[in-house]
Amino acid sequence: MILSTAIAHGSVHDFKLFKAHQKKQRFKGFMIVDKGYQGLKAMGVKCLIPFKATKKAPLVLVQKQINREIGKRRIRIEHVNGKLKVFKILAERYRNRRKRMGLRLNLIAAIYNMELVKK
């Protein structure tokens, strides 16, 4: 289920948007995120982040297995993103009034949540 949405003016990275809206979130649960959120643990957020390899320190077999398990759980999140992109508000440039984008995004999230309840 989609619990919270946030929008920003222009092109903003997800992590920067998360930091700006972190205090407004009512639900502070355990998060499964991708490698773009490397600073979350330092902020004190409970999260599961895949290991990141470098040229000097490639991943060990155990780390690769852990990353695979994290990916298996994150695929659900990516499927939700894909279903939201069907509405084209996230997939393409938004060309309507900026003030209404948040409202429309919340309506789309509500439609997706209602679809989950029916199943």
C-alpha positions as CSV (number, residue, x, y, z in Angstrom):
1,M,0.0,0.0,0.0
2,I,1.1,3.5,-0.7
3,L,1.3,5.4,2.6
4,S,2.9,8.7,1.7
5,T,3.7,10.8,-1.3
6,A,5.9,13.9,-1.8
7,I,6.6,16.1,-4.8
8,A,9.1,18.8,-5.5
9,H,9.6,21.6,-8.1
10,G,11.8,20.5,-10.9
11,S,14.3,17.6,-10.9
12,V,15.1,16.5,-7.4
13,H,16.8,13.3,-6.3
14,D,14.7,10.9,-4.3
15,F,17.1,11.0,-1.3
16,K,17.0,14.8,-1.1
17,L,13.2,14.8,-1.3
18,F,13.1,12.1,1.5
19,K,15.4,14.3,3.8
20,A,13.2,17.3,3.2
21,H,9.9,15.5,4.0
22,Q,11.2,13.1,6.7
23,K,9.8,15.0,9.6
24,K,6.3,15.1,8.0
25,Q,6.1,11.4,7.7
26,R,3.6,9.7,10.1
27,F,4.7,6.2,9.4
28,K,8.3,5.4,10.5
29,G,8.7,1.7,9.7
30,F,11.5,-0.4,8.4
31,M,12.4,0.6,4.8
32,I,13.9,-1.4,2.0
33,V,15.7,1.0,-0.3
34,D,18.2,1.0,-3.3
35,K,21.8,2.1,-3.4
36,G,20.9,5.7,-3.9
37,Y,20.0,6.0,-0.2
38,Q,23.5,5.3,1.2
39,G,23.2,8.0,4.0
40,L,20.0,6.7,5.6
41,K,21.7,4.6,8.3
42,A,23.7,7.6,9.4
43,M,20.5,9.6,9.8
44,G,19.2,6.9,12.2
45,V,16.5,5.4,9.9
46,K,15.9,1.7,10.1
47,C,16.6,0.4,6.6
48,L,18.0,-2.4,4.5
49,I,20.4,-1.1,1.8
50,P,22.3,-3.4,-0.7
51,F,26.1,-3.5,-0.5
52,K,28.0,-1.4,-3.0
53,A,31.0,-2.7,-4.8
54,T,34.1,-0.7,-5.8
55,K,37.0,-1.5,-8.0
56,K,39.3,-2.1,-5.1
57,A,36.8,-4.0,-3.0
58,P,34.5,-6.2,-5.1
59,L,31.6,-7.9,-3.3
60,V,32.1,-11.2,-1.5
61,L,29.8,-14.1,-2.3
62,V,27.8,-13.6,0.9
63,Q,27.3,-9.9,0.1
64,K,26.1,-10.9,-3.4
65,Q,23.6,-13.3,-1.9
66,I,22.3,-10.6,0.5
67,N,21.9,-8.2,-2.4
68,R,19.9,-10.8,-4.3
69,E,17.6,-11.3,-1.3
70,I,17.1,-7.5,-0.9
71,G,16.4,-7.4,-4.7
72,K,13.7,-10.1,-4.3
73,R,11.9,-8.0,-1.7
74,R,12.4,-4.7,-3.6
75,I,10.8,-6.0,-6.8
76,R,7.4,-5.4,-5.2
77,I,8.2,-1.7,-4.9
78,E,9.4,-1.5,-8.5
79,H,6.1,-3.2,-9.6
80,V,4.1,-0.5,-7.7
81,N,6.2,2.2,-9.5
82,G,5.4,0.5,-12.8
83,K,1.7,0.4,-12.1
84,L,1.8,4.1,-11.2
85,K,3.5,5.0,-14.4
86,V,0.5,3.6,-16.3
87,F,-1.2,6.9,-15.4
88,K,1.7,8.8,-17.2
89,I,1.9,11.4,-14.4
90,L,5.2,9.9,-13.2
91,A,6.4,8.6,-16.6
92,E,6.3,11.8,-18.6
93,R,6.7,15.5,-18.0
94,Y,3.8,17.0,-16.1
95,R,2.4,19.8,-18.2
96,N,-0.6,21.0,-16.1
97,R,-0.8,23.3,-13.2
98,R,1.9,22.6,-10.6
99,K,-0.4,23.1,-7.6
100,R,-2.6,20.2,-8.7
101,M,0.1,17.7,-9.2
102,G,0.2,16.6,-5.5
103,L,-3.6,16.2,-5.5
104,R,-3.5,14.1,-8.6
105,L,-0.7,12.0,-7.4
106,N,-2.6,11.3,-4.1
107,L,-5.7,10.4,-6.1
108,I,-3.7,7.9,-8.2
109,A,-2.2,6.4,-5.0
110,A,-5.7,6.1,-3.6
111,I,-6.9,4.3,-6.8
112,Y,-4.0,1.9,-6.5
113,N,-4.8,1.3,-2.8
114,M,-8.4,0.6,-3.6
115,E,-7.3,-1.9,-6.2
116,L,-5.3,-3.7,-3.6
117,V,-8.3,-3.8,-1.2
118,K,-10.5,-5.4,-3.9
119,K,-8.0,-8.3,-4.3
